[in-house]
Amino acid sequence: MGIVEGPSSYRPGVVLDDFTIAVLGEMRRSDSGDRLHDITQQLRSLHPSIYAQLAVKAFGYGLTTGSDISLLKDEIGVGGAFDLYQSFSNPSSRAGARSYPFMIAGPISPLSFTSAPVFLDVFTDVDEFRQANQR
């Protein structure tokens, strides 16, 4: 059994049986699972076989303890990328926070052959984005 919180249903904690997990795996193998995505606040809430099939993973602030941090270490290793992820500040602790840090792991970058994750700040205000990215 696995628990998946998906944007398609907006029903957190939906329990998936082994058959559903097998179907999702077959969708991924047949290239029809390219629209398969998942949103969860805890890595441990994902069935391991589903987590293993996700090619691109986005990590926001908050994976700091227990099995979540162990899975993150397994994903990116211990070193500079892990240290940078741990330096993310909690957006809710910053008054008026209008940007959110993310780490993207997987074949999304031109440098994906290095297996190095990509780090980015996502802004909620276009003008602040422009100001932060002036040349």
Legacy VTK file of the C-alpha trace (Angstrom):
# vtk DataFile Version 3.0
C-alpha trace
ASCII
DATASET POLYDATA
POINTS 135 float
0.000 0.000 0.000
1.128 3.552 -0.669
-0.103 7.031 0.150
-0.111 9.667 -2.555
-1.214 13.251 -2.360
-1.856 14.271 -5.924
-3.040 17.490 -7.498
-5.434 15.576 -9.742
-7.645 14.549 -6.852
-6.838 17.090 -4.128
-7.566 14.381 -1.608
-4.526 14.105 0.661
-3.721 10.711 2.049
-5.404 8.611 -0.646
-4.319 5.012 -0.109
-3.195 3.139 -3.213
-3.255 -0.624 -3.421
-0.509 -2.730 -5.015
-2.461 -3.010 -8.289
-2.629 0.782 -8.668
1.074 1.075 -7.925
1.780 -1.537 -10.611
-0.396 0.371 -13.112
1.447 3.596 -12.364
4.743 1.789 -12.898
3.546 0.437 -16.254
2.406 3.926 -17.302
5.903 5.200 -16.557
7.558 2.397 -18.550
5.272 2.968 -21.539
5.955 6.735 -21.640
2.318 7.513 -20.909
3.225 8.523 -17.372
4.866 11.769 -18.395
1.975 13.609 -16.820
2.317 11.664 -13.594
3.279 13.990 -10.777
2.904 14.130 -7.057
2.831 16.730 -4.339
3.572 15.684 -0.793
5.040 17.243 2.311
6.791 14.071 3.452
8.973 11.866 1.277
8.215 8.894 3.502
4.519 9.185 2.554
5.333 8.052 -0.986
5.505 4.363 -1.817
9.197 3.614 -2.513
8.469 2.242 -5.997
6.631 5.419 -6.985
9.388 7.634 -5.571
12.005 5.653 -7.502
10.138 6.241 -10.781
9.982 10.022 -10.461
12.610 11.395 -12.827
12.475 15.031 -11.740
11.940 15.914 -8.101
11.420 19.397 -6.629
12.271 19.886 -2.972
11.128 22.940 -1.065
11.922 23.962 2.483
11.140 21.521 5.252
12.819 18.137 4.801
14.900 18.324 7.943
14.468 15.209 10.071
14.302 11.442 10.144
13.672 9.362 7.071
12.948 12.448 4.940
16.462 13.788 5.411
17.909 10.302 4.831
16.060 10.005 1.500
17.260 13.474 0.536
20.863 12.516 1.343
20.451 9.385 -0.789
19.087 11.514 -3.632
21.745 14.240 -3.767
24.549 13.004 -1.523
26.251 14.829 1.297
28.223 17.870 0.256
27.711 21.313 -1.185
24.233 20.690 -2.603
23.012 19.195 0.665
24.520 22.066 2.658
22.851 24.606 0.372
19.476 22.851 0.758
19.857 22.903 4.550
20.508 26.657 4.401
16.977 27.305 3.055
15.106 29.520 5.473
11.502 28.896 6.350
9.455 31.243 4.123
6.766 31.547 6.791
9.328 32.828 9.296
10.242 35.775 7.056
7.802 38.668 7.332
6.299 39.382 3.946
8.160 36.515 2.239
7.495 36.683 -1.478
10.021 34.156 -2.731
10.377 30.465 -2.047
13.556 28.388 -2.449
13.501 25.065 -4.304
16.021 22.419 -5.234
15.300 20.490 -8.440
16.969 17.094 -8.869
16.914 15.051 -12.047
17.527 15.463 -15.771
16.258 19.026 -16.004
19.473 20.967 -16.501
21.939 21.080 -19.379
24.401 19.891 -16.742
22.215 16.943 -15.689
24.996 14.494 -16.546
26.736 15.739 -13.397
23.729 14.728 -11.265
24.016 18.107 -9.549
20.668 19.602 -8.514
19.516 23.035 -9.671
18.582 25.670 -7.088
16.096 28.459 -7.679
13.958 31.034 -5.947
10.337 31.240 -7.029
8.835 34.715 -6.697
5.174 35.537 -6.150
5.546 39.054 -7.534
6.698 39.725 -11.106
8.190 43.125 -10.247
10.288 41.650 -7.433
11.458 38.925 -9.835
12.511 41.534 -12.355
14.286 43.610 -9.719
16.192 40.574 -8.407
17.234 39.631 -11.943
18.380 42.979 -13.356
21.664 42.994 -15.225
LINES 1 136
135 0 1 2 3 4 5 6 7 8 9 10 11 12 13 14 15 16 17 18 19 20 21 22 23 24 25 26 27 28 29 30 31 32 33 34 35 36 37 38 39 40 41 42 43 44 45 46 47 48 49 50 51 52 53 54 55 56 57 58 59 60 61 62 63 64 65 66 67 68 69 70 71 72 73 74 75 76 77 78 79 80 81 82 83 84 85 86 87 88 89 90 91 92 93 94 95 96 97 98 99 100 101 102 103 104 105 106 107 108 109 110 111 112 113 114 115 116 117 118 119 120 121 122 123 124 125 126 127 128 129 130 131 132 133 134
